[in-house]
Structures are given as C-alpha cells and as structure tokens.
Amino acid sequence: MRFSEEELLDTISCISYASNLRDLNFDKNVVSFSIDLDFEGLTEVITFDVTIDSQYPFKFSGSETIIFRNINLIEYSHVMSDGSVCFHNQHCIDFRQKLVQDFNAIKIWITKYIVKEEKDSHYEHLIVKNGAFEGSHYSYQFTDVKESFKKGEFGTVSLKSLINSPYYQSRISNYLVQSFDHSSFTVKNCDWNSHYMSANQSEQGLYVFIEDAPAINQRFSFDNWKSFESLISQDFLQYLSRYVISVRSTYNPKLPMSLFIGFHTKDKNIHWQVALINIDENIFEGSTDINGRYVYKLRNKSITWATTNNSSYSYFFGRGSFNERLTNSKILIIGVGAVGSNVAKTLTRCGCRDISLVDYDIKKPENICRSEYEFTYAYANKVDELRSLLYNISPFIDIDIIQGSLTQYIKIEAYARELAAGIETIFSNYDYIFDCSTDDDLMYILDNLNVTANIINLSITNHAESLVCGVSPNTYKFVRHQFDNILENDVEDLYNPIGCWSPTFKASYNDISTLTQFALKHINIMISNEQLNSFVINHDDNYESLKVSKF
C-alpha cells in the first residue's frame, strides 16, 4: 500500500462535507470503508461504500483505483450495475491531493445529476455484458441506412466475414453487415464502399426492430430473454421458429446464429445489439392456448451478447478528419512511391472517399523501408497493392486505377497529339491531382494541359532537406526555380542499389513522412480557407523546427 492508515484518516478529516467514516478495513491489497457525504443542496445524507486498491493514487489500465459505490443511486447517470459511480479524474501522484480531488469529483457528480437533476445531451450507449460463444467472441459492424424501420419489422441480415483476430486471451470473429433484407423483399443497404458491398455474402443472420431500447434504468441492457416478452411479437417468434427448423440440419452448432435487435436511441438514431443464439437450444417454447391457438413464450434464459458497433462515416472519422472540401472531392494521385503512398494513406485515414491511383512501376522489397507497402506482397504492382491496403483502412473509400503507362505515352509526340484531349477530359473529372511522380517531364506536360482540376506537385530534395509544393498554374516554373536556383539539392550523392541506371534520392521513411505530413496539414488548411498556394518547407535551426514559406 502506497499510503498509511494515518494518512488516509488525516486527509479525509480535512474534507468538510465527508463525515462518519466507519467499518474501516485496512489491508495491504485493498482498503475499504463507509462514509457519509452531505453539503448544501442535498435533502439527505448520501452514504458510499469506498474501496481503494493498492495501486492508488495510480490508475490501473486507465481506470480509477478508487470506487464509490451506492446501489440505491443506480437510476442516475454514470452509475454502473453494481452501484459504483463511473468517473475519470486528472493524473496526480500525491496521495492527499489525489484523494481530495476524487472526493470533489463525486461531489460534482452529485451536484450535477442528483441536486440539479441534469441530463446528458449526448447519447450514452446501453451497458451490455458481452460474452463468448463456445469460447470465441464475435463482433458486428453496421452503418446507418437511408430507409426507416417500423416497429415489429423483421427479416434477414446479409453478413460479410472480416479477418478473425486475437482478442485478449481469446479469439474474435469479425463481421460487417451488408444489408437488412425485409421479409417483403425490401433491401436496406449499409453505407460501405463498393469493395465491401460487392463482396459475396458469407453468412446470414436475422433481425427484429423493437423500437424501444431494451433497457433497465435507461442504461443497462436486458440480460434475459424473458425480459423481451412484451417487445417481441408472436409473428417474429413464429418466423424465428420456422427459420431455425429450416437450417438446423445443416447448421454448424459450434457457430452462433446472430439475431440483430434494433431500437431507437435517445437522439432517434438506430442502434443494433446482436444476441448469439445456439441453434440447438431454443430460447422460446410453444403451447396451445384455451382458444386453440399456438402461442410462443420466451424462456427464462440468459442472453449472450456480441460486440456491435455503429461504424457509420460520421463515427468512423469522428475523432478527426480533413475538411469536407477535400474529403468530398475526387482525387487523383500520380506516382505512389515513397511520397505518393504516404499521401494516399493519409488522405484515406483522414476521411477521403474517392481516390484514383496512377503508377506504372512495380513495388520491390527494397521499396518497403520508406513507403507504405508491406513485405507480404514481395513483388506487386504498386497501384494494386496500395488499393488493397487502402481498402483495409477505410470501408468508405472507393479506389480506381488508371493505366499507369498513359502518363508515359503522352510524352511521345504522336501519342500526345492524339491523347491530349482525352487526357484533359479524364483529368478534369477530378477536383485535385497530387503529382508525386518526381517526373519533371510529366510535370511540364501537365502544366500545359487544359485541366480544370487543381494540380498539386510534391517533390522532396535529396536527403529530405526540403519539400516543394507547387500548385497550378505554372507548377513547372515554380518547382524548377526552387530546385535550380534556391534550394540545395545534391544530385551526386544518390543511392544506386542495382546500378547507375536506377538512382534514387536518399531519405528515411521518417524524413519523408515528416515533410509529407506537414505539407498535407498545410494543404488541408489552405483548401479549408479556399486559398491554395505554392509553398516550400525547410528544416530550420539544425533540424529542430520546420519552416513554411508561402508564395
């Protein structure tokens, strides 16, 4: 224990609104006691059973190591099923200061939710006890759909299996919901990209929409099928019975049948919880009533809940994305080597939904150390591997590939005259073109095409001393002026891995990524402000800072 009994008693005696400490049990692993809290605004004293773990004042796995518990307060916000108040406080290593701080946090919670009777404006998801089925866990990702659901509606769910993965000391099977298929043949598709929506359905589940949240005290999810008796109709139970009979003979009993139970949240969105059902253990029973009708009743059986998550675009990128002017644009990236692959992955992670890739080159193992590729694909077309990697990052991005040799053929005069108009039309379909090819010839040609897209050229000097961002028009003139007249760019000290015919600039992944990320940050800001200009990023003060010079 990091504190003594004397320190504990002395500190609590200084908390004016805490009194009557009793039932103190001071053990080397945990300290427990009961205490009364009373202050202005309360109509009666509130008693808490307090436990303090031996790690205190440190947190453990991100959680507080002091618990204030009162089961009679379970109706209030942020109280768990065992009566403990859920709170998160600031870091503090001083025992006395931390204890006072935590008692004050409970006082603030009492004032907000009990005295003032405030309600949280944001939706708090139901507290669900997730469990395992046959020793394995299951997760299901869904999005909002455009169509609505009616109370009592039911049907099937089309599921796409994702990669299974380690999960604590177990395994988890991950699934993506493609669509909800109503029994009246109405299909309600989730808002994933075409890559995931066009994939073959791997499994099927069932759904029923009950409208009202299956909750106790508005926060704790039902954990017994009997609790759903007034919420699930006879029609659905009959449908479920027939479905189970039809698949039982071919169903693998080691796999669960997934039942999606949908309801409205407080902010009128739809959430789905998935119950894992053993196909050989009926959750209901049937009998004939006095009128001769067959009636189904849910049994007194516990529910095994899976992990479900609303992964709609707004939630998926809710922690941070680029400006909508960029994320909603059609983007073309020419050249997906060290710089271009970094640009592609960053745009994808920042919420962009429509990216096309152009590159004629093959990825080799030696390219991996400073780009975004993986050793799993030892040799591969850069654009094909990168497309797969981007799909693994975002289920909302659509990736197209343009024949890479097209950008090389336009250098041939005969082809250039023939293809120019067509290329101008193709490139004008985009809002932004990131030229990361480091191909000066191509940069010159692009600068002379009549293209409506904003062309952004990103080039890095040898040893990654500087990054030049040239923005159309006059991209070629600006970039070449910087390289030829302003910046130091040692073109002699190049890396020649397999002969002088294949030289490349020297720089580590960290060097390239630092400059590219900083450039993309400024590009996003400029696009947000509708003022896109050329700029140069230089290292300053012996690599201790980066300086942006705008033009």
C-alpha positions as CSV (number, residue, x, y, z in Angstrom):
1,M,0.0,0.0,0.0
2,R,1.4,3.4,-1.1
3,F,-0.2,5.2,1.9
4,S,-0.7,4.7,5.6
5,E,-3.9,4.5,7.6
6,E,-2.9,7.6,9.4
7,E,-2.6,9.5,6.0
8,L,-6.0,8.3,4.9
9,L,-7.8,9.3,8.1
10,D,-5.9,12.7,8.3
11,T,-6.8,13.5,4.7
12,I,-10.5,12.6,5.0
13,S,-10.8,14.7,8.2
14,C,-9.9,17.7,6.1
15,I,-12.8,17.2,3.6
16,S,-15.5,19.3,5.2
17,Y,-18.5,17.5,3.6
18,A,-17.3,14.0,4.5
19,S,-18.1,12.5,7.9
20,N,-18.8,9.4,9.9
21,L,-16.1,7.2,8.5
22,R,-16.8,3.6,9.7
23,D,-16.2,-0.1,9.0
24,L,-12.6,0.7,8.1
25,N,-10.6,-2.3,6.9
26,F,-7.0,-1.5,6.1
27,D,-5.4,-4.4,4.1
28,K,-2.2,-4.5,2.2
29,N,-4.1,-5.0,-1.1
30,V,-7.3,-3.0,-0.6
31,V,-8.8,-0.5,1.8
32,S,-12.5,-0.3,2.4
33,F,-14.8,1.9,4.5
34,S,-18.2,3.6,4.5
35,I,-18.6,7.3,4.7
36,D,-21.3,10.0,4.6
37,L,-21.4,13.0,2.2
38,D,-23.5,16.0,3.0
39,F,-23.5,19.5,1.6
40,E,-25.8,22.4,0.6
41,G,-28.4,21.3,-1.9
42,L,-28.8,17.7,-0.6
43,T,-32.1,16.8,1.2
44,E,-30.4,13.8,2.9
45,V,-27.0,12.4,3.6
46,I,-25.6,10.1,0.9
47,T,-23.6,7.1,2.0
48,F,-20.9,5.5,-0.1
49,D,-19.0,2.2,0.4
50,V,-15.5,3.1,-0.7
51,T,-12.7,0.8,-1.8
52,I,-9.1,1.9,-2.6
53,D,-6.8,-0.5,-4.4
54,S,-3.1,-0.8,-3.6
55,Q,-2.0,1.0,-6.8
56,Y,-3.7,4.2,-5.7
57,P,-3.1,7.0,-6.5
58,F,-2.1,5.5,-9.8
59,K,-4.7,4.3,-12.3
60,F,-4.8,0.7,-13.5
61,S,-5.5,0.0,-17.2
62,G,-6.8,3.6,-17.5
63,S,-9.3,3.2,-14.7
64,E,-9.5,4.9,-11.3
65,T,-8.4,2.7,-8.4
66,I,-10.9,4.2,-6.0
67,I,-14.5,3.2,-6.1
68,F,-17.5,5.0,-4.6
69,R,-20.5,2.6,-4.5
70,N,-24.2,3.1,-3.6
71,I,-26.6,0.7,-5.2
72,N,-29.5,3.0,-4.3
73,L,-28.2,5.5,-6.9
74,I,-28.4,3.2,-9.8
75,E,-31.2,5.3,-11.5
76,Y,-28.8,8.2,-12.0
77,S,-26.4,8.7,-14.9
78,H,-22.9,7.2,-14.9
79,V,-23.7,4.6,-12.2
80,M,-22.8,1.1,-13.1
81,S,-24.9,-2.0,-12.4
82,D,-23.1,-2.6,-9.1
83,G,-23.8,0.9,-7.9
84,S,-20.3,2.3,-8.5
85,V,-20.1,5.8,-9.9
86,C,-18.1,6.0,-13.2
87,F,-15.8,9.0,-13.2
88,H,-12.4,9.9,-14.7
89,N,-10.1,12.3,-12.9
90,Q,-6.8,14.1,-13.6
91,H,-3.5,12.4,-13.1
92,C,-1.9,13.0,-9.7
93,I,0.8,11.1,-7.8
94,D,0.3,12.8,-4.5
95,F,-1.9,10.7,-2.3
96,R,-3.5,13.5,-0.3
97,Q,-4.1,15.8,-3.3
98,K,-5.5,12.9,-5.3
99,L,-7.9,11.7,-2.6
100,V,-9.3,15.2,-2.1
101,Q,-9.5,15.6,-5.9
102,D,-11.5,12.3,-6.2
103,F,-13.9,13.2,-3.4
104,N,-14.5,16.5,-5.1
105,A,-15.3,14.7,-8.3
106,I,-18.0,12.7,-6.6
107,K,-19.4,15.9,-5.1
108,I,-19.5,17.5,-8.5
109,W,-21.3,14.4,-9.8
110,I,-23.9,14.5,-7.0
111,T,-24.5,18.2,-7.6
112,K,-24.9,17.8,-11.4
113,Y,-27.1,14.6,-11.5
114,I,-28.9,14.5,-8.1
115,V,-29.2,18.0,-6.9
116,K,-29.7,19.8,-10.3
117,E,-31.2,16.7,-12.0
118,E,-29.3,17.4,-15.2
119,K,-29.3,15.0,-18.2
120,D,-26.5,14.4,-20.6
121,S,-27.1,15.9,-24.1
122,H,-25.1,13.1,-25.8
123,Y,-26.3,9.6,-26.2
124,E,-24.9,7.0,-23.8
125,H,-25.0,3.5,-25.2
126,L,-26.6,0.8,-23.2
127,I,-24.2,-1.0,-20.8
128,V,-24.0,-4.5,-22.3
129,K,-22.3,-7.6,-20.8
130,N,-20.7,-9.0,-23.9
131,G,-19.9,-12.8,-23.7
132,A,-18.3,-15.6,-25.6
133,F,-20.0,-18.4,-27.6
134,E,-18.2,-21.7,-27.5
135,G,-15.1,-19.9,-26.2
136,S,-15.0,-17.3,-29.0
137,H,-16.1,-13.7,-29.2
138,Y,-18.0,-12.1,-32.1
139,S,-18.2,-8.5,-33.4
140,Y,-20.6,-6.9,-35.9
141,Q,-20.1,-3.6,-37.7
142,F,-23.0,-1.7,-39.2
143,T,-23.9,1.8,-40.6
144,D,-27.0,3.9,-40.6
145,V,-29.2,3.2,-43.6
146,K,-31.3,5.6,-45.6
147,E,-34.5,3.7,-45.1
148,S,-36.5,3.6,-41.8
149,F,-37.6,0.6,-39.8
150,K,-41.1,0.0,-38.4
151,K,-41.8,-1.4,-35.0
152,G,-42.1,-5.2,-35.2
153,E,-40.4,-5.4,-38.6
154,F,-38.2,-8.4,-39.1
155,G,-36.1,-10.2,-41.8
156,T,-32.7,-11.4,-42.6
157,V,-29.2,-9.8,-42.4
158,S,-26.5,-10.3,-45.0
159,L,-23.1,-10.6,-43.4
160,K,-19.6,-10.4,-44.7
161,S,-16.9,-12.1,-42.7
162,L,-13.8,-10.0,-41.9
163,I,-10.5,-11.3,-40.6
164,N,-10.6,-13.2,-37.3
165,S,-8.1,-11.8,-34.8
166,P,-6.7,-12.3,-31.3
167,Y,-8.9,-10.7,-28.6
168,Y,-7.5,-10.6,-25.0
169,Q,-6.7,-14.3,-24.3
170,S,-9.3,-15.5,-26.8
171,R,-10.2,-15.0,-30.4
172,I,-12.8,-12.8,-32.1
173,S,-14.7,-13.3,-35.3
174,N,-15.4,-10.0,-37.0
175,Y,-18.4,-9.4,-39.4
176,L,-19.6,-6.5,-41.5
177,V,-23.4,-6.0,-42.1
178,Q,-24.0,-5.5,-45.8
179,S,-27.8,-5.2,-45.7
180,F,-31.0,-5.7,-43.8
181,D,-33.5,-7.7,-46.0
182,H,-37.1,-7.3,-45.1
183,S,-39.4,-10.2,-45.5
184,S,-41.4,-8.1,-48.0
185,F,-38.3,-8.1,-50.2
186,T,-37.1,-4.6,-49.3
187,V,-33.3,-4.4,-49.1
188,K,-31.8,-1.8,-46.9
189,N,-28.1,-1.4,-47.7
190,C,-25.4,-0.2,-45.3
191,D,-23.2,2.7,-46.5
192,W,-20.0,0.9,-47.1
193,N,-17.9,1.3,-50.3
194,S,-18.4,-0.9,-53.4
195,H,-15.5,-3.1,-52.4
196,Y,-17.3,-4.4,-49.3
197,M,-20.8,-4.2,-50.7
198,S,-19.9,-6.2,-53.8
199,A,-18.2,-9.0,-51.8
200,N,-20.1,-12.2,-51.6
201,Q,-22.3,-12.7,-48.5
202,S,-20.6,-15.2,-46.2
203,E,-23.3,-15.7,-43.6
204,Q,-26.8,-14.8,-42.7
205,G,-28.4,-13.5,-39.6
206,L,-31.9,-12.4,-38.5
207,Y,-33.2,-9.0,-37.4
208,V,-36.2,-7.6,-35.5
209,F,-36.8,-4.0,-34.8
210,I,-38.5,-3.4,-31.4
211,E,-38.3,0.4,-31.4
212,D,-37.8,1.0,-27.7
213,A,-34.4,0.4,-26.0
214,P,-34.3,-2.9,-24.1
215,A,-33.0,-1.3,-21.0
216,I,-33.3,-1.3,-17.2
217,N,-33.0,2.2,-15.7
218,Q,-32.4,3.5,-19.3
219,R,-28.8,2.2,-19.2
220,F,-28.5,-1.5,-18.5
221,S,-29.3,-3.8,-21.3
222,F,-31.6,-6.8,-20.7
223,D,-29.7,-9.9,-19.9
224,N,-32.6,-12.4,-20.0
225,W,-34.8,-13.4,-22.9
226,K,-37.9,-13.3,-20.6
227,S,-37.5,-9.5,-20.4
228,F,-38.3,-9.2,-24.2
229,E,-41.7,-10.9,-23.9
230,S,-43.7,-7.7,-24.3
231,L,-41.4,-6.4,-27.0
232,I,-41.1,-9.3,-29.5
233,S,-44.2,-10.2,-31.4
234,Q,-45.7,-13.7,-32.0
235,D,-45.2,-13.1,-35.7
236,F,-41.5,-12.8,-35.3
237,L,-41.3,-15.8,-32.9
238,Q,-43.1,-17.9,-35.5
239,Y,-40.8,-16.7,-38.2
240,L,-37.8,-17.5,-36.0
241,S,-39.1,-21.0,-35.2
242,R,-39.6,-21.7,-38.9
243,Y,-36.1,-20.4,-39.8
244,V,-34.4,-22.5,-37.1
245,I,-36.2,-25.6,-38.3
246,S,-35.2,-24.9,-41.9
247,V,-31.4,-24.5,-41.1
248,R,-30.9,-26.8,-38.1
249,S,-29.9,-29.9,-40.1
250,T,-27.1,-28.0,-42.0
251,Y,-26.1,-25.5,-39.4
252,N,-22.7,-25.9,-37.6
253,P,-23.6,-26.0,-33.9
254,K,-20.2,-24.5,-33.0
255,L,-21.2,-21.3,-34.7
256,P,-23.9,-19.0,-33.3
257,M,-26.9,-17.7,-35.1
258,S,-26.9,-13.9,-34.9
259,L,-30.1,-12.1,-34.0
260,F,-29.9,-8.3,-34.5
261,I,-32.3,-6.5,-32.2
262,G,-32.8,-2.8,-33.3
263,F,-34.1,0.1,-31.4
264,H,-34.1,3.9,-31.4
265,T,-31.6,5.8,-29.3
266,K,-32.5,9.0,-27.4
267,D,-31.3,11.0,-30.4
268,K,-33.5,9.0,-32.7
269,N,-30.7,7.1,-34.4
270,I,-31.0,3.3,-34.7
271,H,-28.7,1.0,-32.8
272,W,-28.4,-2.8,-33.1
273,Q,-27.5,-5.3,-30.5
274,V,-26.6,-8.8,-31.5
275,A,-27.6,-11.8,-29.5
276,L,-25.7,-15.0,-30.1
277,I,-28.1,-18.0,-30.2
278,N,-27.3,-21.6,-30.0
279,I,-29.2,-23.3,-32.8
280,D,-29.8,-26.4,-30.6
281,E,-31.1,-24.5,-27.6
282,N,-34.5,-22.9,-28.1
283,I,-34.9,-19.5,-26.5
284,F,-38.7,-20.0,-26.6
285,E,-41.3,-22.6,-26.1
286,G,-44.7,-23.1,-27.7
287,S,-48.1,-24.3,-26.4
288,T,-51.8,-24.1,-27.3
289,D,-53.9,-21.6,-25.5
290,I,-57.6,-22.0,-24.5
291,N,-58.7,-20.9,-28.0
292,G,-56.6,-23.5,-29.7
293,R,-54.0,-21.0,-31.0
294,Y,-50.3,-21.9,-30.8
295,V,-48.5,-19.3,-28.6
296,Y,-44.8,-18.8,-28.2
297,K,-43.3,-17.7,-24.9
298,L,-39.7,-16.7,-24.4
299,R,-37.8,-18.7,-21.8
300,N,-36.1,-17.7,-18.7
301,K,-32.6,-17.9,-20.2
302,S,-29.7,-15.6,-20.1
303,I,-28.6,-13.8,-23.3
304,T,-25.1,-13.9,-24.8
305,W,-24.5,-10.5,-26.3
306,A,-21.9,-9.9,-29.1
307,T,-20.0,-6.7,-29.6
308,T,-21.7,-4.3,-32.0
309,N,-20.6,-1.0,-33.3
310,N,-22.2,1.7,-35.4
311,S,-19.3,2.4,-37.8
312,S,-21.1,5.0,-40.0
313,Y,-18.8,7.5,-41.7
314,S,-19.5,10.3,-39.1
315,Y,-18.5,7.9,-36.2
316,F,-15.6,6.2,-38.1
317,F,-13.9,9.6,-38.7
318,G,-15.5,11.4,-35.7
319,R,-12.1,11.8,-33.9
320,G,-10.7,13.8,-36.7
321,S,-10.7,14.2,-40.5
322,F,-9.7,16.7,-43.2
323,N,-12.0,19.4,-44.3
324,E,-15.1,18.4,-46.3
325,R,-13.9,20.4,-49.3
326,L,-11.1,17.8,-49.5
327,T,-12.8,14.6,-48.2
328,N,-15.8,15.0,-50.6
329,S,-13.6,15.7,-53.6
330,K,-12.5,13.4,-56.4
331,I,-8.7,12.9,-56.0
332,L,-6.1,11.6,-58.4
333,I,-2.6,10.6,-57.2
334,I,0.0,10.2,-59.8
335,G,3.1,8.3,-58.6
336,V,2.6,6.2,-55.5
337,G,6.2,5.7,-54.3
338,A,7.6,7.0,-51.1
339,V,5.7,10.3,-51.2
340,G,2.6,9.2,-53.1
341,S,1.9,6.1,-51.0
342,N,2.2,8.3,-47.9
343,V,-0.2,10.9,-49.4
344,A,-2.7,8.1,-50.3
345,K,-2.8,6.5,-46.9
346,T,-3.0,9.9,-45.1
347,L,-5.9,11.1,-47.3
348,T,-7.7,7.7,-46.6
349,R,-7.2,7.9,-42.9
350,C,-8.5,11.5,-42.9
351,G,-11.8,10.6,-44.5
352,C,-11.4,11.0,-48.2
353,R,-13.8,8.8,-50.1
354,D,-12.8,8.9,-53.8
355,I,-9.2,8.3,-54.8
356,S,-7.7,7.2,-58.1
357,L,-4.1,5.9,-58.5
358,V,-1.7,6.1,-61.3
359,D,1.8,4.4,-61.4
360,Y,3.4,2.1,-64.0
361,D,6.0,0.8,-61.5
362,I,6.4,-2.5,-59.6
363,K,6.9,-2.5,-55.9
364,K,10.1,-4.4,-54.8
365,P,11.2,-5.4,-51.4
366,E,13.7,-2.6,-51.1
367,N,10.9,-0.1,-51.6
368,I,9.2,-1.1,-48.4
369,C,11.5,0.6,-45.8
370,R,10.5,4.2,-46.7
371,S,7.0,3.8,-48.3
372,E,3.6,2.4,-47.1
373,Y,3.9,-1.0,-48.6
374,E,4.3,-4.4,-46.9
375,F,6.6,-7.4,-47.2
376,T,3.7,-9.8,-47.6
377,Y,3.5,-8.6,-51.2
378,A,7.2,-9.1,-52.0
379,Y,6.7,-8.0,-55.7
380,A,3.5,-6.4,-56.9
381,N,2.0,-3.6,-59.0
382,K,2.2,-0.6,-56.7
383,V,-1.3,0.6,-57.5
384,D,-2.8,-2.9,-56.9
385,E,-1.1,-3.4,-53.6
386,L,-1.9,0.1,-52.4
387,R,-5.5,-0.3,-53.4
388,S,-5.8,-3.4,-51.2
389,L,-4.1,-1.6,-48.3
390,L,-6.4,1.4,-48.5
391,Y,-9.5,-0.9,-48.5
392,N,-8.1,-2.4,-45.3
393,I,-8.0,1.0,-43.7
394,S,-11.4,2.5,-44.7
395,P,-14.6,0.8,-45.6
396,F,-15.8,4.1,-47.1
397,I,-13.2,4.8,-49.8
398,D,-13.6,3.9,-53.4
399,I,-10.3,3.3,-55.3
400,D,-9.9,3.4,-59.0
401,I,-6.8,2.6,-61.0
402,I,-5.9,4.4,-64.3
403,Q,-3.5,2.7,-66.6
404,G,-0.1,3.9,-65.5
405,S,1.5,3.9,-68.9
406,L,-0.9,6.5,-70.1
407,T,1.1,9.2,-68.3
408,Q,4.2,8.0,-70.1
409,Y,2.7,7.7,-73.6
410,I,1.8,11.3,-73.7
411,K,5.5,12.1,-73.8
412,I,5.6,10.7,-77.3
413,E,4.7,13.4,-79.7
414,A,2.4,11.3,-81.9
415,Y,0.5,9.9,-78.9
416,A,0.5,13.3,-77.2
417,R,-1.5,15.0,-80.0
418,E,-3.8,12.0,-80.2
419,L,-4.4,11.6,-76.4
420,A,-4.2,15.2,-75.2
421,A,-7.9,16.0,-75.5
422,G,-8.9,12.7,-73.9
423,I,-6.4,13.1,-71.0
424,E,-7.7,16.7,-70.4
425,T,-11.2,15.3,-70.2
426,I,-10.2,12.5,-67.8
427,F,-8.1,14.7,-65.6
428,S,-10.8,17.4,-65.5
429,N,-13.1,14.9,-63.8
430,Y,-11.0,15.3,-60.7
431,D,-11.0,18.2,-58.2
432,Y,-7.4,17.7,-57.0
433,I,-4.5,15.9,-58.7
434,F,-1.5,15.2,-56.5
435,D,1.5,14.7,-58.7
436,C,4.0,12.7,-56.6
437,S,5.8,11.2,-59.6
438,T,9.1,13.2,-59.3
439,D,8.9,13.2,-63.1
440,D,9.8,16.6,-64.4
441,D,8.8,15.8,-67.9
442,L,5.4,14.8,-66.8
443,M,5.1,17.9,-64.6
444,Y,5.9,20.0,-67.7
445,I,3.3,18.3,-69.8
446,L,0.6,18.5,-67.1
447,D,1.3,22.2,-66.7
448,N,0.5,22.7,-70.4
449,L,-2.7,20.7,-70.4
450,N,-6.1,22.5,-70.2
451,V,-7.2,20.8,-67.0
452,T,-9.8,22.3,-64.6
453,A,-8.5,20.3,-61.6
454,N,-6.1,21.8,-59.0
455,I,-2.8,20.2,-59.6
456,I,-0.5,19.9,-56.6
457,N,3.1,18.8,-57.2
458,L,5.0,17.4,-54.2
459,S,8.8,17.0,-54.6
460,I,11.5,16.3,-52.0
461,T,15.2,17.2,-52.3
462,N,17.9,14.7,-51.7
463,H,18.4,13.8,-48.0
464,A,14.9,15.3,-47.5
465,E,16.3,18.7,-46.7
466,S,13.3,20.4,-48.2
467,L,9.8,19.8,-49.7
468,V,8.5,21.8,-52.6
469,C,4.7,22.1,-53.1
470,G,3.9,23.6,-56.5
471,V,0.2,24.5,-57.2
472,S,-1.2,25.1,-60.7
473,P,-1.0,27.1,-62.7
474,N,2.7,27.5,-63.5
475,T,3.7,24.5,-61.4
476,Y,6.6,23.6,-63.6
477,K,8.2,27.0,-63.5
478,F,7.8,27.3,-59.7
479,V,9.2,23.9,-58.8
480,R,12.1,24.1,-61.2
481,H,13.0,27.6,-60.0
482,Q,13.2,26.3,-56.4
483,F,15.3,23.2,-57.3
484,D,17.6,25.1,-59.8
485,N,18.1,28.4,-58.1
486,I,17.1,28.4,-54.5
487,L,17.4,25.1,-52.7
488,E,20.5,23.0,-52.1
489,N,20.0,19.6,-53.8
490,D,23.0,17.3,-54.1
491,V,22.3,15.3,-57.2
492,E,25.6,13.5,-57.0
493,D,25.2,11.7,-53.7
494,L,22.3,9.4,-54.8
495,Y,21.5,5.8,-53.9
496,N,22.3,3.3,-56.6
497,P,21.1,-0.1,-55.4
498,I,21.4,-2.1,-58.6
499,G,23.4,0.1,-61.0
500,C,23.7,3.6,-62.1
501,W,20.6,3.3,-64.3
502,S,18.4,3.3,-61.2
503,P,19.4,6.1,-58.9
504,T,17.1,7.5,-56.2
505,F,17.3,10.2,-53.6
506,K,18.4,9.3,-50.0
507,A,16.0,9.7,-47.2
508,S,14.4,7.6,-44.5
509,Y,10.7,6.9,-44.0
510,N,10.8,9.3,-41.1
511,D,12.4,12.0,-43.2
512,I,9.8,11.6,-46.0
513,S,6.8,11.1,-43.8
514,T,7.6,14.2,-41.6
515,L,7.8,16.5,-44.6
516,T,4.8,14.9,-46.4
517,Q,2.5,15.0,-43.3
518,F,3.4,18.6,-42.6
519,A,2.7,19.5,-46.2
520,L,-0.7,17.8,-46.2
521,K,-1.6,19.6,-43.0
522,H,-1.0,23.0,-44.7
523,I,-2.7,21.9,-47.9
524,N,-5.8,20.9,-45.9
525,I,-5.8,24.3,-44.1
526,M,-5.4,26.2,-47.4
527,I,-8.2,24.2,-49.0
528,S,-10.4,24.9,-45.9
529,N,-9.7,28.7,-46.4
530,E,-10.2,28.4,-50.2
531,Q,-6.8,29.8,-50.8
532,L,-4.4,27.2,-52.3
533,N,-0.9,28.5,-52.9
534,S,2.6,27.1,-53.6
535,F,5.0,26.7,-50.6
536,V,8.3,25.3,-49.5
537,I,9.1,23.5,-46.3
538,N,12.6,23.8,-45.0
539,H,14.4,22.4,-41.9
540,D,15.4,25.2,-39.6
541,D,17.7,25.6,-36.5
542,N,19.7,22.4,-37.1
543,Y,16.6,20.2,-37.7
544,E,14.8,21.5,-34.6
545,S,11.9,23.0,-36.5
546,L,10.2,23.2,-39.9
547,K,9.6,26.5,-41.6
548,V,6.9,27.0,-44.3
549,S,7.5,29.7,-46.9
550,K,4.3,30.5,-48.9
551,F,4.4,32.1,-52.4
